[in-house]
Amino acid sequence: DILCQSVRLVDNKRGYIDKTGKMVIQPQWKGDRLSGMWVFSEGFAGIEQAEKWGYIDRTGSGVIPPQFDEIREFHEGMASVQQGEKWGYIDKTGTIVILPQFDRADRFSSGLAAVKKGDRYGYIDQTGKMVISPQFGLALSFVDGLALVYTEGQAGYIDRAGNYVWKPTK
C-alpha cells in the first residue's frame, strides 16, 4: 500500500513510496510548496503541472487532468476545486457537480460542507442546496454531528439542522 505522504526528491519533484520505502510512483510532479494535496484521500492525490491542479490514483495515473487553480482532498466522494476566483465541487470522474460559486468551499462531512459567500459562512448539502444559511464569521466541518462556528468573535457548536447545541461564548 502507498504511504499517505509523498516524498520530495531532486529538482522538487514528488513521487510516492510504499510502507517499505520502495518508490512505487516515480517523482514527476512539481512539488516546491507545502500542500495537503500530496496525500491520498479516498484513493486520489493532487498533482500540479503548469500551474494547474488535477488528481492521480494510487497507480500514478492522471485520472483527473490538471485544470483547476486550487483543489482540496476528496471527502464523501467529492472534492472542492477553484476555477478563477470561485470554488465548487467535482465528483471522482472530474465532473463539476456543484458549480463554482463560493468564495471558499470546505470538505464534506456528515453530508454537509461549510461554504463562504461574501463574508459569511453557511452549509450546503451534496446537491449544492444551502441548508444552513450564511450567517457565521467562520464555520468548520462537522465532527460527530456537531460543527464549531464563530459569530461576532464568539464560538459555539451547531447541529446538522443549524441549531445551537452550545451557544456562542468568548
N, C-alpha and C positions, 0 to 999 in steps of 0.2 A: 504494500500500500504506500502511496505517496505521502510524505510528510505535509503538514499544513502550511509550513513556511518554505518559501523558495530560498535558493542560495544565490548570492551575487558573486560573479566571477570577474575575470579580466574584462576591461572595457565597459564596465557597468551593465553587462548583460545578465539576465536572470534565467535560471533553469530550475529543475526540481529534482530532489533526491528521495530515495525510499528510506525506510526506517533503518537500513544498514549503512546508509551513507552513499550508496551507489547512485550515480547520476542516471535518472530514468527519463528525464526530458532535458535535452541538451540546451544550454544557455543560448538564447536567440532574441530575447525581448529586452527592450530598453528598461533600465531599472535604476535610474540615477536619483530617484527620490523615494522617501519612505511612503508606503501606501499599504493600507489594509487589503488592497486588491491582490496582493501577492499570496493570498491564502485561498485554499479551496473551500467553497461553501456550496453545499448541495451539488457537488460534482463539477463546479466551474470555478475558474480563477481568472482574474482580469489580466489583460496584456495591453501594452501601449506600443503603438507603432505610428510614426509620422504624426505625433501629437494627437492621436485619436485612440480611444479605448474600445476593446472588444473582449471576448471571453474564449478560453480554451477549455477542453475537457481533460480528464486525467491521462489521456494518451498524448496530450500535447497538440491535438488537432484544434485548429481555429474554428470553432463551431459557430461563433457569432463574430463576424469580421469587425475590426476596429472602425467605428463610425460615430462614436459618441465623444463628447467633450469631457465628461467625467462619468464614472459608474460607481455603483456600490455592490456589495455581495448579494447573492440570491438568498432569500428567506421566504418560506412558504410558496415556492415556485415562481417568485417574481423578484426583479431587481430594479432599483431606481436608476435612471440614466438621465444625463443632462444633454440637451441639444440647445446650443445657443445659451440663452440666459435662463431657460426654464427646465424643470425636472418633470419626468413622467415615469412610466413603468413598462418593462418588457417581460415577456414570458421566456421560457427556456429555449424557444426557437428563435428568439431575437425579434419577435413581432411586438410592436408597440401595442400594448393593451389598455393603457391609460395615457392619453395624450399629454405631452409636456405642457404644463400649465401652472406649475407650482414654483415658488421661489426656493423651496427646499423640499425634499421628499426623503423620508427615512424608511427603514426596513419594515416589512410587515411582521407583526407579532400578534398572536391571538386573533388573526383575521383583520387587524386594523393597522394603519400606518399613520404616523404623525406627518403632516404636511404644513408648509408655511405659505400663506397667501398674504402679500403685503408685509405687515409687521406682526401678524398673529398666526398662531398655530391652531390647527384642528386635526381631526382624524377622518380618514376615508376608509371605505371597505374595499375589497378586491375588485369591485366593479367600477371603482372611481367615485362612487357616491359619497358626498360629505355626510358623515353620520354624527359627528360631534363638531359643531360649528367653530370656525377660527375665533378663539377668544382668549388664548393663552399667550403670554410673552415667550414661553418656551414649553415644549411638550416632549417627553421622552417615550420610548417604546413600552408597551405593556409587558409586564412580568407577573406571572401567576394571577392574571386578571386585573392587575392594577397598573396605572401609569402615573409617574411623577410629573406634575405640571407646576408652572410658576406663573403667578399673576401679581402684578404690582410689586415684584420683588419678594413675594411670599410663596412658599412651597406647600403643595397639598397633593393628595392622591385621588384619582378618579377611577370609577369602574368603567366597563366597556359601554355603558349607556351614557357616560358623561357626568354621572352623579358623583359628588364628592363623598368619599369614604372617610377621608381626613381633610378637614377644611384647611385652607392655606394659613400658615403661620410663618413667622420670621425665624 
